[in-house]
């Protein structure tokens, strides 16, 4: 599993707050930052393992949210 060297920066302010839209933005940012498919799938699995608050907490662990 290959994580990006640095957490990607993702701007969520002013964007669609839908859970799938948030995951899509983080997924794209991780891929652009060099994360491999296994790492991205781990993010998605963790993000979907709870409620919306969990999604945001997990997203903040994988990316720098603005």
mmCIF file as Biopython writes it, N, C-alpha, C and O atoms, coordinates in Angstrom:
data_model
#
loop_
_atom_site.group_PDB
_atom_site.id
_atom_site.type_symbol
_atom_site.label_atom_id
_atom_site.label_alt_id
_atom_site.label_comp_id
_atom_site.label_asym_id
_atom_site.label_entity_id
_atom_site.label_seq_id
_atom_site.pdbx_PDB_ins_code
_atom_site.Cartn_x
_atom_site.Cartn_y
_atom_site.Cartn_z
_atom_site.occupancy
_atom_site.B_iso_or_equiv
_atom_site.auth_seq_id
_atom_site.auth_asym_id
_atom_site.pdbx_PDB_model_num
ATOM 1   N N  . UNK A ? 1  ? 0.859   -1.168 0.000  1.0 0.0 1  A 1 
ATOM 2   C CA . UNK A ? 1  ? 0.000   0.000  0.000  1.0 0.0 1  A 1 
ATOM 3   C C  . UNK A ? 1  ? 0.905   1.231  0.000  1.0 0.0 1  A 1 
ATOM 4   O O  . UNK A ? 1  ? 1.828   1.338  0.808  1.0 0.0 1  A 1 
ATOM 5   N N  . UNK A ? 2  ? 0.629   2.151  -0.912 1.0 0.0 2  A 1 
ATOM 6   C CA . UNK A ? 2  ? 1.444   3.361  -1.034 1.0 0.0 2  A 1 
ATOM 7   C C  . UNK A ? 2  ? 0.595   4.592  -0.727 1.0 0.0 2  A 1 
ATOM 8   O O  . UNK A ? 2  ? -0.359  4.910  -1.438 1.0 0.0 2  A 1 
ATOM 9   N N  . UNK A ? 3  ? 0.969   5.265  0.342  1.0 0.0 3  A 1 
ATOM 10  C CA . UNK A ? 3  ? 0.302   6.516  0.714  1.0 0.0 3  A 1 
ATOM 11  C C  . UNK A ? 3  ? 1.033   7.672  0.039  1.0 0.0 3  A 1 
ATOM 12  O O  . UNK A ? 3  ? 2.213   7.546  -0.289 1.0 0.0 3  A 1 
ATOM 13  N N  . UNK A ? 4  ? 0.355   8.785  -0.171 1.0 0.0 4  A 1 
ATOM 14  C CA . UNK A ? 4  ? 1.047   9.953  -0.725 1.0 0.0 4  A 1 
ATOM 15  C C  . UNK A ? 4  ? 2.085   10.463 0.273  1.0 0.0 4  A 1 
ATOM 16  O O  . UNK A ? 4  ? 1.939   10.275 1.481  1.0 0.0 4  A 1 
ATOM 17  N N  . UNK A ? 5  ? 3.131   11.107 -0.239 1.0 0.0 5  A 1 
ATOM 18  C CA . UNK A ? 5  ? 4.173   11.635 0.642  1.0 0.0 5  A 1 
ATOM 19  C C  . UNK A ? 5  ? 3.615   12.699 1.583  1.0 0.0 5  A 1 
ATOM 20  O O  . UNK A ? 5  ? 4.013   12.776 2.745  1.0 0.0 5  A 1 
ATOM 21  N N  . UNK A ? 6  ? 2.706   13.506 1.087  1.0 0.0 6  A 1 
ATOM 22  C CA . UNK A ? 6  ? 2.057   14.531 1.906  1.0 0.0 6  A 1 
ATOM 23  C C  . UNK A ? 6  ? 0.551   14.403 1.750  1.0 0.0 6  A 1 
ATOM 24  O O  . UNK A ? 6  ? 0.053   13.996 0.700  1.0 0.0 6  A 1 
ATOM 25  N N  . UNK A ? 7  ? -0.170  14.757 2.814  1.0 0.0 7  A 1 
ATOM 26  C CA . UNK A ? 7  ? -1.628  14.742 2.716  1.0 0.0 7  A 1 
ATOM 27  C C  . UNK A ? 7  ? -2.061  15.790 1.703  1.0 0.0 7  A 1 
ATOM 28  O O  . UNK A ? 7  ? -1.613  16.935 1.767  1.0 0.0 7  A 1 
ATOM 29  N N  . UNK A ? 8  ? -2.924  15.414 0.773  1.0 0.0 8  A 1 
ATOM 30  C CA . UNK A ? 8  ? -3.391  16.406 -0.195 1.0 0.0 8  A 1 
ATOM 31  C C  . UNK A ? 8  ? -4.301  17.436 0.473  1.0 0.0 8  A 1 
ATOM 32  O O  . UNK A ? 8  ? -4.955  17.148 1.475  1.0 0.0 8  A 1 
ATOM 33  N N  . UNK A ? 9  ? -4.329  18.627 -0.095 1.0 0.0 9  A 1 
ATOM 34  C CA . UNK A ? 9  ? -5.193  19.700 0.388  1.0 0.0 9  A 1 
ATOM 35  C C  . UNK A ? 9  ? -6.472  19.677 -0.440 1.0 0.0 9  A 1 
ATOM 36  O O  . UNK A ? 9  ? -6.429  19.689 -1.670 1.0 0.0 9  A 1 
ATOM 37  N N  . UNK A ? 10 ? -7.617  19.642 0.255  1.0 0.0 10 A 1 
ATOM 38  C CA . UNK A ? 10 ? -8.912  19.576 -0.424 1.0 0.0 10 A 1 
ATOM 39  C C  . UNK A ? 10 ? -9.801  20.683 0.122  1.0 0.0 10 A 1 
ATOM 40  O O  . UNK A ? 10 ? -9.987  20.803 1.333  1.0 0.0 10 A 1 
ATOM 41  N N  . UNK A ? 11 ? -10.346 21.489 -0.776 1.0 0.0 11 A 1 
ATOM 42  C CA . UNK A ? 11 ? -11.258 22.557 -0.369 1.0 0.0 11 A 1 
ATOM 43  C C  . UNK A ? 11 ? -12.687 22.024 -0.435 1.0 0.0 11 A 1 
ATOM 44  O O  . UNK A ? 11 ? -13.197 21.715 -1.512 1.0 0.0 11 A 1 
ATOM 45  N N  . UNK A ? 12 ? -13.323 21.920 0.729  1.0 0.0 12 A 1 
ATOM 46  C CA . UNK A ? 12 ? -14.713 21.466 0.783  1.0 0.0 12 A 1 
ATOM 47  C C  . UNK A ? 12 ? -15.674 22.615 1.043  1.0 0.0 12 A 1 
ATOM 48  O O  . UNK A ? 12 ? -16.873 22.479 0.803  1.0 0.0 12 A 1 
ATOM 49  N N  . UNK A ? 13 ? -15.174 23.731 1.524  1.0 0.0 13 A 1 
ATOM 50  C CA . UNK A ? 13 ? -16.025 24.876 1.806  1.0 0.0 13 A 1 
ATOM 51  C C  . UNK A ? 13 ? -16.691 25.358 0.526  1.0 0.0 13 A 1 
ATOM 52  O O  . UNK A ? 13 ? -16.026 25.602 -0.481 1.0 0.0 13 A 1 
ATOM 53  N N  . UNK A ? 14 ? -17.995 25.489 0.577  1.0 0.0 14 A 1 
ATOM 54  C CA . UNK A ? 14 ? -18.739 25.983 -0.574 1.0 0.0 14 A 1 
ATOM 55  C C  . UNK A ? 14 ? -19.070 24.921 -1.602 1.0 0.0 14 A 1 
ATOM 56  O O  . UNK A ? 14 ? -19.663 25.224 -2.638 1.0 0.0 14 A 1 
ATOM 57  N N  . UNK A ? 15 ? -18.693 23.671 -1.328 1.0 0.0 15 A 1 
ATOM 58  C CA . UNK A ? 15 ? -19.012 22.607 -2.282 1.0 0.0 15 A 1 
ATOM 59  C C  . UNK A ? 15 ? -20.168 21.767 -1.756 1.0 0.0 15 A 1 
ATOM 60  O O  . UNK A ? 15 ? -20.639 21.965 -0.636 1.0 0.0 15 A 1 
ATOM 61  N N  . UNK A ? 16 ? -20.610 20.840 -2.569 1.0 0.0 16 A 1 
ATOM 62  C CA . UNK A ? 16 ? -21.705 19.950 -2.206 1.0 0.0 16 A 1 
ATOM 63  C C  . UNK A ? 16 ? -21.307 19.146 -0.974 1.0 0.0 16 A 1 
ATOM 64  O O  . UNK A ? 16 ? -20.257 18.504 -0.972 1.0 0.0 16 A 1 
ATOM 65  N N  . UNK A ? 17 ? -22.123 19.172 0.067  1.0 0.0 17 A 1 
ATOM 66  C CA . UNK A ? 17 ? -21.831 18.457 1.300  1.0 0.0 17 A 1 
ATOM 67  C C  . UNK A ? 17 ? -22.297 17.021 1.301  1.0 0.0 17 A 1 
ATOM 68  O O  . UNK A ? 17 ? -22.185 16.335 2.317  1.0 0.0 17 A 1 
ATOM 69  N N  . UNK A ? 18 ? -22.820 16.551 0.178  1.0 0.0 18 A 1 
ATOM 70  C CA . UNK A ? 18 ? -23.254 15.171 0.052  1.0 0.0 18 A 1 
ATOM 71  C C  . UNK A ? 18 ? -22.078 14.244 0.361  1.0 0.0 18 A 1 
ATOM 72  O O  . UNK A ? 18 ? -20.957 14.500 -0.078 1.0 0.0 18 A 1 
ATOM 73  N N  . UNK A ? 19 ? -22.328 13.166 1.115  1.0 0.0 19 A 1 
ATOM 74  C CA . UNK A ? 19 ? -21.258 12.251 1.525  1.0 0.0 19 A 1 
ATOM 75  C C  . UNK A ? 19 ? -20.492 11.695 0.332  1.0 0.0 19 A 1 
ATOM 76  O O  . UNK A ? 19 ? -19.265 11.601 0.378  1.0 0.0 19 A 1 
ATOM 77  N N  . UNK A ? 20 ? -21.193 11.326 -0.731 1.0 0.0 20 A 1 
ATOM 78  C CA . UNK A ? 20 ? -20.517 10.756 -1.893 1.0 0.0 20 A 1 
ATOM 79  C C  . UNK A ? 20 ? -19.688 11.812 -2.628 1.0 0.0 20 A 1 
ATOM 80  O O  . UNK A ? 20 ? -18.651 11.493 -3.210 1.0 0.0 20 A 1 
ATOM 81  N N  . UNK A ? 21 ? -20.136 13.051 -2.603 1.0 0.0 21 A 1 
ATOM 82  C CA . UNK A ? 21 ? -19.365 14.134 -3.217 1.0 0.0 21 A 1 
ATOM 83  C C  . UNK A ? 21 ? -18.081 14.379 -2.428 1.0 0.0 21 A 1 
ATOM 84  O O  . UNK A ? 21 ? -17.022 14.596 -3.018 1.0 0.0 21 A 1 
ATOM 85  N N  . UNK A ? 22 ? -18.169 14.345 -1.108 1.0 0.0 22 A 1 
ATOM 86  C CA . UNK A ? 22 ? -16.990 14.524 -0.259 1.0 0.0 22 A 1 
ATOM 87  C C  . UNK A ? 22 ? -15.995 13.398 -0.526 1.0 0.0 22 A 1 
ATOM 88  O O  . UNK A ? 22 ? -14.809 13.652 -0.740 1.0 0.0 22 A 1 
ATOM 89  N N  . UNK A ? 23 ? -16.476 12.152 -0.515 1.0 0.0 23 A 1 
ATOM 90  C CA . UNK A ? 23 ? -15.583 11.015 -0.766 1.0 0.0 23 A 1 
ATOM 91  C C  . UNK A ? 23 ? -14.950 11.096 -2.147 1.0 0.0 23 A 1 
ATOM 92  O O  . UNK A ? 23 ? -13.779 10.755 -2.315 1.0 0.0 23 A 1 
ATOM 93  N N  . UNK A ? 24 ? -15.711 11.543 -3.130 1.0 0.0 24 A 1 
ATOM 94  C CA . UNK A ? 24 ? -15.183 11.674 -4.483 1.0 0.0 24 A 1 
ATOM 95  C C  . UNK A ? 24 ? -14.055 12.683 -4.561 1.0 0.0 24 A 1 
ATOM 96  O O  . UNK A ? 24 ? -13.053 12.449 -5.237 1.0 0.0 24 A 1 
ATOM 97  N N  . UNK A ? 25 ? -14.212 13.815 -3.867 1.0 0.0 25 A 1 
ATOM 98  C CA . UNK A ? 25 ? -13.157 14.839 -3.876 1.0 0.0 25 A 1 
ATOM 99  C C  . UNK A ? 25 ? -11.894 14.333 -3.194 1.0 0.0 25 A 1 
ATOM 100 O O  . UNK A ? 25 ? -10.785 14.555 -3.679 1.0 0.0 25 A 1 
ATOM 101 N N  . UNK A ? 26 ? -12.067 13.652 -2.069 1.0 0.0 26 A 1 
ATOM 102 C CA . UNK A ? 26 ? -10.907 13.127 -1.345 1.0 0.0 26 A 1 
ATOM 103 C C  . UNK A ? 26 ? -10.231 12.039 -2.177 1.0 0.0 26 A 1 
ATOM 104 O O  . UNK A ? 26 ? -9.003  11.991 -2.261 1.0 0.0 26 A 1 
ATOM 105 N N  . UNK A ? 27 ? -11.023 11.174 -2.784 1.0 0.0 27 A 1 
ATOM 106 C CA . UNK A ? 27 ? -10.478 10.095 -3.616 1.0 0.0 27 A 1 
ATOM 107 C C  . UNK A ? 27 ? -9.638  10.670 -4.756 1.0 0.0 27 A 1 
ATOM 108 O O  . UNK A ? 27 ? -8.521  10.212 -4.994 1.0 0.0 27 A 1 
ATOM 109 N N  . UNK A ? 28 ? -10.162 11.657 -5.452 1.0 0.0 28 A 1 
ATOM 110 C CA . UNK A ? 28 ? -9.422  12.275 -6.557 1.0 0.0 28 A 1 
ATOM 111 C C  . UNK A ? 28 ? -8.129  12.920 -6.064 1.0 0.0 28 A 1 
ATOM 112 O O  . UNK A ? 28 ? -7.086  12.806 -6.707 1.0 0.0 28 A 1 
ATOM 113 N N  . UNK A ? 29 ? -8.205  13.592 -4.926 1.0 0.0 29 A 1 
ATOM 114 C CA . UNK A ? 29 ? -7.017  14.252 -4.379 1.0 0.0 29 A 1 
ATOM 115 C C  . UNK A ? 29 ? -5.951  13.226 -3.987 1.0 0.0 29 A 1 
ATOM 116 O O  . UNK A ? 29 ? -4.762  13.443 -4.219 1.0 0.0 29 A 1 
ATOM 117 N N  . UNK A ? 30 ? -6.376  12.119 -3.399 1.0 0.0 30 A 1 
ATOM 118 C CA . UNK A ? 30 ? -5.426  11.067 -3.027 1.0 0.0 30 A 1 
ATOM 119 C C  . UNK A ? 30 ? -4.758  10.482 -4.265 1.0 0.0 30 A 1 
ATOM 120 O O  . UNK A ? 30 ? -3.548  10.255 -4.276 1.0 0.0 30 A 1 
ATOM 121 N N  . UNK A ? 31 ? -5.545  10.240 -5.300 1.0 0.0 31 A 1 
ATOM 122 C CA . UNK A ? 31 ? -4.993  9.680  -6.535 1.0 0.0 31 A 1 
ATOM 123 C C  . UNK A ? 31 ? -4.000  10.645 -7.173 1.0 0.0 31 A 1 
ATOM 124 O O  . UNK A ? 31 ? -2.929  10.229 -7.615 1.0 0.0 31 A 1 
ATOM 125 N N  . UNK A ? 32 ? -4.346  11.928 -7.223 1.0 0.0 32 A 1 
ATOM 126 C CA . UNK A ? 32 ? -3.441  12.931 -7.796 1.0 0.0 32 A 1 
ATOM 127 C C  . UNK A ? 32 ? -2.150  13.051 -6.987 1.0 0.0 32 A 1 
ATOM 128 O O  . UNK A ? 32 ? -1.092  13.367 -7.532 1.0 0.0 32 A 1 
ATOM 129 N N  . UNK A ? 33 ? -2.251  12.793 -5.679 1.0 0.0 33 A 1 
ATOM 130 C CA . UNK A ? 33 ? -1.078  12.901 -4.802 1.0 0.0 33 A 1 
ATOM 131 C C  . UNK A ? 33 ? -0.193  11.657 -4.856 1.0 0.0 33 A 1 
ATOM 132 O O  . UNK A ? 33 ? 0.877   11.633 -4.248 1.0 0.0 33 A 1 
ATOM 133 N N  . UNK A ? 34 ? -0.629  10.626 -5.576 1.0 0.0 34 A 1 
ATOM 134 C CA . UNK A ? 34 ? 0.209   9.440  -5.753 1.0 0.0 34 A 1 
ATOM 135 C C  . UNK A ? 34 ? -0.166  8.229  -4.930 1.0 0.0 34 A 1 
ATOM 136 O O  . UNK A ? 34 ? 0.581   7.251  -4.906 1.0 0.0 34 A 1 
ATOM 137 N N  . UNK A ? 35 ? -1.309  8.267  -4.250 1.0 0.0 35 A 1 
ATOM 138 C CA . UNK A ? 35 ? -1.746  7.100  -3.480 1.0 0.0 35 A 1 
ATOM 139 C C  . UNK A ? 35 ? -2.137  5.974  -4.430 1.0 0.0 35 A 1 
ATOM 140 O O  . UNK A ? 35 ? -2.690  6.215  -5.503 1.0 0.0 35 A 1 
ATOM 141 N N  . UNK A ? 36 ? -1.843  4.739  -4.022 1.0 0.0 36 A 1 
ATOM 142 C CA . UNK A ? 36 ? -2.240  3.614  -4.859 1.0 0.0 36 A 1 
ATOM 143 C C  . UNK A ? 36 ? -3.690  3.214  -4.576 1.0 0.0 36 A 1 
ATOM 144 O O  . UNK A ? 36 ? -4.325  3.728  -3.654 1.0 0.0 36 A 1 
ATOM 145 N N  . UNK A ? 37 ? -4.193  2.292  -5.385 1.0 0.0 37 A 1 
ATOM 146 C CA . UNK A ? 37 ? -5.602  1.895  -5.304 1.0 0.0 37 A 1 
ATOM 147 C C  . UNK A ? 37 ? -5.945  1.311  -3.934 1.0 0.0 37 A 1 
ATOM 148 O O  . UNK A ? 37 ? -7.026  1.566  -3.405 1.0 0.0 37 A 1 
ATOM 149 N N  . UNK A ? 38 ? -5.034  0.536  -3.364 1.0 0.0 38 A 1 
ATOM 150 C CA . UNK A ? 38 ? -5.283  -0.077 -2.056 1.0 0.0 38 A 1 
ATOM 151 C C  . UNK A ? 38 ? -5.465  0.993  -0.976 1.0 0.0 38 A 1 
ATOM 152 O O  . UNK A ? 38 ? -6.345  0.872  -0.124 1.0 0.0 38 A 1 
ATOM 153 N N  . UNK A ? 39 ? -4.643  2.028  -1.012 1.0 0.0 39 A 1 
ATOM 154 C CA . UNK A ? 39 ? -4.739  3.115  -0.038 1.0 0.0 39 A 1 
ATOM 155 C C  . UNK A ? 39 ? -6.058  3.869  -0.196 1.0 0.0 39 A 1 
ATOM 156 O O  . UNK A ? 39 ? -6.722  4.189  0.790  1.0 0.0 39 A 1 
ATOM 157 N N  . UNK A ? 40 ? -6.429  4.148  -1.439 1.0 0.0 40 A 1 
ATOM 158 C CA . UNK A ? 40 ? -7.688  4.851  -1.717 1.0 0.0 40 A 1 
ATOM 159 C C  . UNK A ? 40 ? -8.869  4.002  -1.252 1.0 0.0 40 A 1 
ATOM 160 O O  . UNK A ? 40 ? -9.808  4.523  -0.650 1.0 0.0 40 A 1 
ATOM 161 N N  . UNK A ? 41 ? -8.828  2.705  -1.525 1.0 0.0 41 A 1 
ATOM 162 C CA . UNK A ? 41 ? -9.907  1.812  -1.091 1.0 0.0 41 A 1 
ATOM 163 C C  . UNK A ? 41 ? -9.998  1.739  0.427  1.0 0.0 41 A 1 
ATOM 164 O O  . UNK A ? 41 ? -11.092 1.617  0.979  1.0 0.0 41 A 1 
ATOM 165 N N  . UNK A ? 42 ? -8.855  1.812  1.104  1.0 0.0 42 A 1 
ATOM 166 C CA . UNK A ? 42 ? -8.859  1.826  2.567  1.0 0.0 42 A 1 
ATOM 167 C C  . UNK A ? 42 ? -9.573  3.079  3.067  1.0 0.0 42 A 1 
ATOM 168 O O  . UNK A ? 42 ? -10.378 3.012  3.996  1.0 0.0 42 A 1 
ATOM 169 N N  . UNK A ? 43 ? -9.273  4.229  2.444  1.0 0.0 43 A 1 
ATOM 170 C CA . UNK A ? 43 ? -9.964  5.473  2.816  1.0 0.0 43 A 1 
ATOM 171 C C  . UNK A ? 43 ? -11.475 5.310  2.660  1.0 0.0 43 A 1 
ATOM 172 O O  . UNK A ? 43 ? -12.233 5.631  3.575  1.0 0.0 43 A 1 
ATOM 173 N N  . UNK A ? 44 ? -11.909 4.817  1.511  1.0 0.0 44 A 1 
ATOM 174 C CA . UNK A ? 44 ? -13.339 4.675  1.242  1.0 0.0 44 A 1 
ATOM 175 C C  . UNK A ? 44 ? -13.988 3.738  2.256  1.0 0.0 44 A 1 
ATOM 176 O O  . UNK A ? 44 ? -15.072 4.025  2.763  1.0 0.0 44 A 1 
ATOM 177 N N  . UNK A ? 45 ? -13.336 2.634  2.549  1.0 0.0 45 A 1 
ATOM 178 C CA . UNK A ? 45 ? -13.866 1.675  3.516  1.0 0.0 45 A 1 
ATOM 179 C C  . UNK A ? 45 ? -14.020 2.306  4.897  1.0 0.0 45 A 1 
ATOM 180 O O  . UNK A ? 45 ? -15.056 2.150  5.543  1.0 0.0 45 A 1 
ATOM 181 N N  . UNK A ? 46 ? -12.992 3.016  5.348  1.0 0.0 46 A 1 
ATOM 182 C CA . UNK A ? 46 ? -13.058 3.673  6.658  1.0 0.0 46 A 1 
ATOM 183 C C  . UNK A ? 46 ? -14.103 4.782  6.666  1.0 0.0 46 A 1 
ATOM 184 O O  . UNK A ? 46 ? -14.830 4.942  7.647  1.0 0.0 46 A 1 
ATOM 185 N N  . UNK A ? 47 ? -14.182 5.540  5.593  1.0 0.0 47 A 1 
ATOM 186 C CA . UNK A ? 47 ? -15.128 6.655  5.517  1.0 0.0 47 A 1 
ATOM 187 C C  . UNK A ? 47 ? -16.572 6.168  5.551  1.0 0.0 47 A 1 
ATOM 188 O O  . UNK A ? 47 ? -17.445 6.843  6.095  1.0 0.0 47 A 1 
ATOM 189 N N  . UNK A ? 48 ? -16.822 5.000  4.971  1.0 0.0 48 A 1 
ATOM 190 C CA . UNK A ? 48 ? -18.188 4.467  4.900  1.0 0.0 48 A 1 
ATOM 191 C C  . UNK A ? 48 ? -18.558 3.616  6.112  1.0 0.0 48 A 1 
ATOM 192 O O  . UNK A ? 48 ? -19.667 3.084  6.177  1.0 0.0 48 A 1 
ATOM 193 N N  . UNK A ? 49 ? -17.646 3.481  7.069  1.0 0.0 49 A 1 
ATOM 194 C CA . UNK A ? 49 ? -17.886 2.578  8.197  1.0 0.0 49 A 1 
ATOM 195 C C  . UNK A ? 49 ? -18.714 3.192  9.322  1.0 0.0 49 A 1 
ATOM 196 O O  . UNK A ? 49 ? -18.923 2.550  10.352 1.0 0.0 49 A 1 
ATOM 197 N N  . UNK A ? 50 ? -19.182 4.409  9.144  1.0 0.0 50 A 1 
ATOM 198 C CA . UNK A ? 50 ? -19.961 5.049  10.199 1.0 0.0 50 A 1 
ATOM 199 C C  . UNK A ? 50 ? -20.904 6.090  9.634  1.0 0.0 50 A 1 
ATOM 200 O O  . UNK A ? 50 ? -21.325 6.010  8.480  1.0 0.0 50 A 1 
ATOM 201 N N  . UNK A ? 51 ? -21.227 7.063  10.460 1.0 0.0 51 A 1 
ATOM 202 C CA . UNK A ? 51 ? -22.151 8.114  10.054 1.0 0.0 51 A 1 
ATOM 203 C C  . UNK A ? 51 ? -21.407 9.255  9.340  1.0 0.0 51 A 1 
ATOM 204 O O  . UNK A ? 51 ? -20.214 9.155  9.054  1.0 0.0 51 A 1 
ATOM 205 N N  . UNK A ? 52 ? -22.136 10.325 9.064  1.0 0.0 52 A 1 
ATOM 206 C CA . UNK A ? 52 ? -21.554 11.462 8.334  1.0 0.0 52 A 1 
ATOM 207 C C  . UNK A ? 52 ? -20.400 12.088 9.109  1.0 0.0 52 A 1 
ATOM 208 O O  . UNK A ? 52 ? -19.400 12.492 8.516  1.0 0.0 52 A 1 
ATOM 209 N N  . UNK A ? 53 ? -20.535 12.169 10.430 1.0 0.0 53 A 1 
ATOM 210 C CA . UNK A ? 53 ? -19.460 12.726 11.250 1.0 0.0 53 A 1 
ATOM 211 C C  . UNK A ? 53 ? -18.196 11.881 11.107 1.0 0.0 53 A 1 
ATOM 212 O O  . UNK A ? 53 ? -17.095 12.423 11.005 1.0 0.0 53 A 1 
ATOM 213 N N  . UNK A ? 54 ? -18.350 10.560 11.097 1.0 0.0 54 A 1 
ATOM 214 C CA . UNK A ? 54 ? -17.210 9.669  10.891 1.0 0.0 54 A 1 
ATOM 215 C C  . UNK A ? 54 ? -16.556 9.941  9.542  1.0 0.0 54 A 1 
ATOM 216 O O  . UNK A ? 54 ? -15.330 9.969  9.438  1.0 0.0 54 A 1 
ATOM 217 N N  . UNK A ? 55 ? -17.367 10.142 8.513  1.0 0.0 55 A 1 
ATOM 218 C CA . UNK A ? 55 ? -16.841 10.453 7.181  1.0 0.0 55 A 1 
ATOM 219 C C  . UNK A ? 55 ? -15.936 11.679 7.241  1.0 0.0 55 A 1 
ATOM 220 O O  . UNK A ? 55 ? -14.849 11.676 6.664  1.0 0.0 55 A 1 
ATOM 221 N N  . UNK A ? 56 ? -16.374 12.716 7.929  1.0 0.0 56 A 1 
ATOM 222 C CA . UNK A ? 56 ? -15.579 13.943 8.014  1.0 0.0 56 A 1 
ATOM 223 C C  . UNK A ? 56 ? -14.294 13.736 8.811  1.0 0.0 56 A 1 
ATOM 224 O O  . UNK A ? 56 ? -13.240 14.247 8.433  1.0 0.0 56 A 1 
ATOM 225 N N  . UNK A ? 57 ? -14.377 12.990 9.909  1.0 0.0 57 A 1 
ATOM 226 C CA . UNK A ? 57 ? -13.192 12.720 10.730 1.0 0.0 57 A 1 
ATOM 227 C C  . UNK A ? 57 ? -12.163 11.927 9.930  1.0 0.0 57 A 1 
ATOM 228 O O  . UNK A ? 57 ? -10.981 12.269 9.924  1.0 0.0 57 A 1 
ATOM 229 N N  . UNK A ? 58 ? -12.609 10.874 9.259  1.0 0.0 58 A 1 
ATOM 230 C CA . UNK A ? 58 ? -11.705 10.045 8.452  1.0 0.0 58 A 1 
ATOM 231 C C  . UNK A ? 58 ? -11.111 10.878 7.317  1.0 0.0 58 A 1 
ATOM 232 O O  . UNK A ? 58 ? -9.920  10.768 7.024  1.0 0.0 58 A 1 
ATOM 233 N N  . UNK A ? 59 ? -11.928 11.701 6.685  1.0 0.0 59 A 1 
ATOM 234 C CA . UNK A ? 59 ? -11.442 12.539 5.586  1.0 0.0 59 A 1 
ATOM 235 C C  . UNK A ? 59 ? -10.346 13.482 6.066  1.0 0.0 59 A 1 
ATOM 236 O O  . UNK A ? 59 ? -9.377  13.726 5.346  1.0 0.0 59 A 1 
ATOM 237 N N  . UNK A ? 60 ? -10.493 14.015 7.281  1.0 0.0 60 A 1 
ATOM 238 C CA . UNK A ? 60 ? -9.475  14.912 7.827  1.0 0.0 60 A 1 
ATOM 239 C C  . UNK A ? 60 ? -8.189  14.170 8.175  1.0 0.0 60 A 1 
ATOM 240 O O  . UNK A ? 60 ? -7.124  14.783 8.247  1.0 0.0 60 A 1 
ATOM 241 N N  . UNK A ? 61 ? -8.275  12.856 8.390  1.0 0.0 61 A 1 
ATOM 242 C CA . UNK A ? 61 ? -7.071  12.062 8.639  1.0 0.0 61 A 1 
ATOM 243 C C  . UNK A ? 61 ? -6.300  11.824 7.339  1.0 0.0 61 A 1 
ATOM 244 O O  . UNK A ? 61 ? -5.072  11.749 7.350  1.0 0.0 61 A 1 
ATOM 245 N N  . UNK A ? 62 ? -7.010  11.709 6.236  1.0 0.0 62 A 1 
ATOM 246 C CA . UNK A ? 62 ? -6.389  11.391 4.952  1.0 0.0 62 A 1 
ATOM 247 C C  . UNK A ? 62 ? -6.023  12.625 4.129  1.0 0.0 62 A 1 
ATOM 248 O O  . UNK A ? 62 ? -5.162  12.549 3.252  1.0 0.0 62 A 1 
ATOM 249 N N  . UNK A ? 63 ? -6.663  13.747 4.401  1.0 0.0 63 A 1 
ATOM 250 C CA . UNK A ? 63 ? -6.405  14.957 3.617  1.0 0.0 63 A 1 
ATOM 251 C C  . UNK A ? 63 ? -6.502  16.180 4.520  1.0 0.0 63 A 1 
ATOM 252 O O  . UNK A ? 63 ? -7.151  16.152 5.566  1.0 0.0 63 A 1 
ATOM 253 N N  . UNK A ? 64 ? -5.852  17.239 4.098  1.0 0.0 64 A 1 
ATOM 254 C CA . UNK A ? 64 ? -5.974  18.519 4.793  1.0 0.0 64 A 1 
ATOM 255 C C  . UNK A ? 64 ? -7.185  19.226 4.207  1.0 0.0 64 A 1 
ATOM 256 O O  . UNK A ? 64 ? -7.196  19.592 3.032  1.0 0.0 64 A 1 
ATOM 257 N N  . UNK A ? 65 ? -8.204  19.415 5.035  1.0 0.0 65 A 1 
ATOM 258 C CA . UNK A ? 65 ? -9.471  19.984 4.576  1.0 0.0 65 A 1 
ATOM 259 C C  . UNK A ? 65 ? -9.470  21.490 4.799  1.0 0.0 65 A 1 
ATOM 260 O O  . UNK A ? 65 ? -9.100  21.975 5.869  1.0 0.0 65 A 1 
ATOM 261 N N  . UNK A ? 66 ? -9.891  22.220 3.768  1.0 0.0 66 A 1 
ATOM 262 C CA . UNK A ? 66 ? -10.017 23.682 3.879  1.0 0.0 66 A 1 
ATOM 263 C C  . UNK A ? 66 ? -11.451 24.072 3.675  1.0 0.0 66 A 1 
ATOM 264 O O  . UNK A ? 66 ? -11.781 25.257 3.727  1.0 0.0 66 A 1 
#
